[in-house]
Amino acid sequence: MSHPYDMGEKKKASILGPTLKFKGELTANEDLVIQGQIEGSIKHSSTLTIGEEGKVKANIEAEHVSIEGEVQGDIGGDTSVVVKETANVDGNIYSPTVTLREGATFNGKIDMSGKAREEESSPPKSRKPKNEPAAKADEAQNDAKEEKKQSAGAA
């Protein structure tokens, strides 16, 4: 029985052939099969398949991701990620549905909650170190003001 998110044989897709080498940001809105070598980033709004001959060094964002070849980078599937028997993945997977088939090689972590992706995409909060001499000077000024108020009230 096949996985419900696998692409059917009847579905048409664009194919980047095994002799293709691409560096940069790849974006697409149609089903895409990668058999070549991609380096950079992939942002996709449909089904993305990394074929058995595909070698990808990129972070991937797509609706559905199916991996049969090699991927080095983080994989974000809005709906699903399927790592097939022939796949070799070195990176983290972020998706609500993840399938690792027997025989696949995987090195990374899997997060199906969506929380880690949100934390990684938000900018880090910068912590400014306290300037101790300035903080002590401010404290001394506040103490002096408080003493003046108390002595004025006593008179």
C-alpha positions, 0 to 999 in steps of 0.5 A: 500500500502506498503512502497517501502523500506519494505522487501518483504515476499519472501526475505530471511534473517538471523534471530537472534532469540528472545533468543539471547543476544549479546554484542559488534560490530555486522557487516553483509553484508546480510539481517538481522532480529534481534528478540533478544537483542543486545547491542553495535554497528551495522554496516550493508551493506544491509537491517536490520530489528529490529523485534517486539521482538527485543531490541537494545541498539546500534548505527546502520548504515545500507543501509535500516533500518526497526524498529518494536521493541525497539531501544535506540541509533542513527540510520543511514540509507544510503537509508531509515529508516522506524519506524513501528507502533509497534516500540519504538525508543529513538535516532536520525535518519539520513537518506535521507528517513524517514517514521514514521508510525502512532502508533510508539513511537519516541523520538529524532531528524530526519536529512534528510540532511546528514549534522549533521552526517558529523559534528558528524563524523569529529573530533572536532577542539581543541581550545588552550587558548591563553597564555596571558603572552607569547603573551604580551612578543612576542608583546613587543619583536616585538615593541623593534625590530621595535624601533631599525629599526626606530632608525637605519634608523634615524641615 
